[in-house]
Amino acid sequence: MRLYKFILQVIFSAIAIGAEAAVNDYSKEHPLLFGIDMDYPPMEFIDENGKPSGYDVEFTNKLMQRLNIPFTFSPNTWANISGDVLSGRVDLAMMVYSPYRKDSTNYSKAVFRLYYQVVYRKKDASHYDIRNMTNKRVAYMSSRPIRDTLTRVGAILYEVKDLSQATIELSKGRYDAIICFRYQAKHLIKKHKLNDLESEDLTLTPREYCYVSHDKQLIDAINVELTKMEDEGMIDDIYGDIYTSFDGINIPDWIWYLLLSLVFVFLIVFIVVQQRYQRQLRREMLRAQYSDCMKTAFLGNISHALRTPLNAIIGFSGVLEQDDGSLELEERRHLSKLINDSGHQLLYYINEILELSNIEGNELQLNRSEVDLDKVMQGYADESRPKLTEGVTLSVEGHVGHHVLVDEHMMRFVTMHFLENAIKHTKKGSITLIFRHNKNQLYIAVKDTGDGVPENLRDNIFNILMDKAAYLREDLPGLGLTICKTIVERCGGSIGLEQPAEGGSLFWHTVPVKEVK
């Protein structure tokens, strides 16, 4: 440990000595020359009074004061500045880090990161990305990574010197798109009042914005001071708008909307469930402790059901967001499919929870209408057959011969759920949809030769949400059977499960109906 501290002290001492040497190389008679772009707003530019202005100018003033280095600005065009830095005609400038130049000059640590955006006309497209720029006319300022990327996708390249003029020409139709940094896009659209243009982020690796110089001792001294300024919050103070509004960590808006929506929905569900159990507690004071246990189990299971797909969405979208271009197209498509599937699963659970909450909140309205049972049941079977495993048959057993008054929406919900469960668990054999009408009662059942219901679930299959250990098991049937039970009971019917001797399962329910004469 002592040796480690000693080595660090030697390193810091060497850096300090180098920094002091760098400072002593400049004087009022021989000031440091800082090259700035004459037209690179809002970072650096020459204002209407002929004075250097911009975020870089303000920050460099602070940095040079802290280093006690006399300096002067040397305005020029960007094409000349890059050459002046590399040749040593100017002592210091600010550039985007380039791995192609790292061996020919010296870069400081990053002041902040720059993120790419694409600018395009609103009327031409609702979305632009690298993947759909094939044969598009795309303008950009000199950048080897951008040029190589656009060449790979087959874009028509236009390397421009004046990004401001190029943005105006984009609005007039000369180009299909411009690629630039995020703050440039926002600044130029606002500056020229080009309301017909739109900008959005690109899935390209962000670039580091650094000081660059031929003088390594000067860069070492700047690195030491940048660390201090970062700790003091001075970088954020000066580059505040750029760093936070333009170049902070970018999480797509749809993720924020999704998370906020999920939180909002979960809060609504939580409130509804709380109110449901509070009413039950008021009605049944003698069962208060039992009801409290049921509430805890219910919320635990809902949380578990929502958490799994939500974690998948956040996790896989994070992988896509941090992708530096190393993922293959098929890998990106696979991750996108996983996110989409998890989203559908999450939507399914939320819809079931809301359906259950509405029913339990006495919001269920029965809407009876005249129905031809023979035709409707055959329709349910026809709709389900395309989902059958190969070799499995689905038949209809029953005949009524007249119309009845029944809530067809509720009848369909329960019956189709029974059929979907049977299809899911029947890999061979048959499924039979059974129905019959007896006086004022309709009996509907779905019998299958599938896996059957595990013994440990049979007694509580329609009340799985109330099982306090449910979320610990992996063989749960979901929320649908609980909803089916609630619907049937609110309609005045009953629901049940039978285990046929020959195997499989038989789910049935009854509902009151009226015969139409």
Sequence and secondary structure as in RCSB ss.txt:
>XXXX:A:sequence
MRLYKFILQVIFSAIAIGAEAAVNDYSKEHPLLFGIDMDYPPMEFIDENGKPSGYDVEFTNKLMQRLNIPFTFSP
NTWANISGDVLSGRVDLAMMVYSPYRKDSTNYSKAVFRLYYQVVYRKKDASHYDIRNMTNKRVAYMSSRPIRDTL
TRVGAILYEVKDLSQATIELSKGRYDAIICFRYQAKHLIKKHKLNDLESEDLTLTPREYCYVSHDKQLIDAINVE
LTKMEDEGMIDDIYGDIYTSFDGINIPDWIWYLLLSLVFVFLIVFIVVQQRYQRQLRREMLRAQYSDCMKTAFLG
NISHALRTPLNAIIGFSGVLEQDDGSLELEERRHLSKLINDSGHQLLYYINEILELSNIEGNELQLNRSEVDLDK
VMQGYADESRPKLTEGVTLSVEGHVGHHVLVDEHMMRFVTMHFLENAIKHTKKGSITLIFRHNKNQLYIAVKDTG
DGVPENLRDNIFNILMDKAAYLREDLPGLGLTICKTIVERCGGSIGLEQPAEGGSLFWHTVPVKEVK
>XXXX:A:secstr
 HHHHHHHHHHHHHHHHHHHHHHHT  SSS EEEEEETEETTTEEE TTS EESHHHHHHHHHHHHHT  EEEEE
E HHHHHHHHHHTSSSBEEEE  TTTTTTSEE   SEEE EEEEEETTT S   GGG TT EEEEES HHHHHHH
HHHT EEEEES HHHHHHHHHHTS SEEEEEHHHHHHHHHHTT TTEEEEE SS  EEEEEEES HHHHHHHHHH
HHHHHHHTHHHHHSHIIIIIISS    HHHHHHHHHHHHHHHHHHHHHHHHHHHHHHH GGGHHHHHHHHHHHHH
HHHHHHHHHHHHHHHHHHHHHT  S S HHHHHHHHHHHHHHHHHHHHHHHHHHHHHHHHTT      EEEEHHH
HHHHHHHHHGGGS TT EEEEE    SEEEE HHHHHHHHHHHHHHHHHH SSSEEEEEEEEETTEEEEEEEE S
S   HHHHTTGGGGGG TTGGG S    SHHHHHHHHHHHTT EEEEE  TTSSEEEEEEEE EE  
